[in-house]
Amino acid sequence: MRSFWKTDYEAYEQLVALGNSTVTCIKEYMNGSLKTDTIYILEMVLEDLGG
């Protein structure tokens, strides 16, 4: 597992804190135009929220 920078972890924490309501939005937002780090964070949020 790669380590998070502080801002990466803060973004992750905030998205997880929003809960399952964010799963649909994240799935719609994910596409090939995102940076690799952004995709990684969003995938971890989806995994932890069961999405």
C-alpha positions in Angstrom: 0.0 0.0 0.0 1.4 3.4 -0.9 1.5 6.0 1.8 -0.8 9.0 1.6 0.4 12.6 1.7 -1.4 14.6 4.4 -3.8 16.2 1.9 -4.6 12.9 0.3 -5.6 11.4 3.6 -7.6 14.5 4.5 -9.5 14.1 1.2 -10.0 10.4 1.9 -11.3 11.1 5.4 -13.7 13.7 4.3 -15.2 11.5 1.5 -15.6 8.5 3.9 -17.2 10.8 6.5 -19.9 11.7 3.9 -20.8 8.1 3.8 -22.6 5.9 1.2 -24.3 8.9 -0.4 -21.0 9.7 -2.1 -20.7 6.3 -3.8 -22.9 7.1 -6.8 -21.3 10.5 -7.3 -17.8 9.0 -7.1 -18.6 6.3 -9.6 -20.0 8.9 -12.0 -17.0 11.1 -11.6 -14.4 8.4 -12.2 -13.1 8.3 -15.7 -9.9 8.2 -17.6 -9.1 11.9 -17.3 -8.3 11.8 -13.6 -4.8 11.7 -12.2 -3.6 8.4 -10.9 -3.4 9.6 -7.3 -7.0 10.8 -7.5 -8.3 7.5 -8.9 -6.4 5.7 -6.2 -8.0 7.7 -3.4 -11.5 7.4 -4.9 -11.0 3.6 -5.3 -10.0 3.3 -1.7 -13.1 5.3 -0.6 -15.4 3.1 -2.7 -13.7 0.0 -1.2 -14.1 1.2 2.3 -17.7 2.2 1.8 -18.6 -1.1 0.2 -19.3 0.6 -3.2 
